[in-house]
């Protein structure tokens, strides 16, 4: 790449951000994985399950569920097609309105 690139110690200048964003948008890596958060709703709590459409065919995943900042361990996670499904595993510790699900999915090439 040609050009004058510099940092002003407060972050990247606009020219750098434009170039980096353009580069990242073309990266195969970003087409190979997706990630995000999902906040459990009262409807999800009633159903006892959450389905998250990742927009990619899931080959593998990492999921963590937090309640009030505490990591929970009593849930089942599965994937089919583009969807990750999170369900309560322990009848005493069900998915609850406000729980936050952090998810990371990747394709298996």
Steps between C-alpha positions, in 0.01 A plus 500: 500500500617846418429815695587686813366327806536621854337487840434805712513287821122531541424234242509470127439790268212485252718389209631204697149397611369510144784284374473256789124471467533436128761233562300329774183500289679294234656260747404135471521474879203730547294293260596191698373605841236713671451601862263700712288525809137417562294610800242245612144635488199405710368300200831309485476436874151355459613280210816392685703527181666761279573467128764729352532535121873548436458560122776241429494121490625410846786252508596578859413743775583644840214616725499650848193604698528767770252608766581818689864464398525136615581224251234227498581139425160328484396520137514291183619644170453351155528619142313418183549685173543867585336478844649458846247383758553559872273321747479464876660182631418529871138541611620714792709732279294584190573768243367821651386833357810722488759221475762592241621240251841561341546290187772435243433279196731388222470300181685173460684510168 
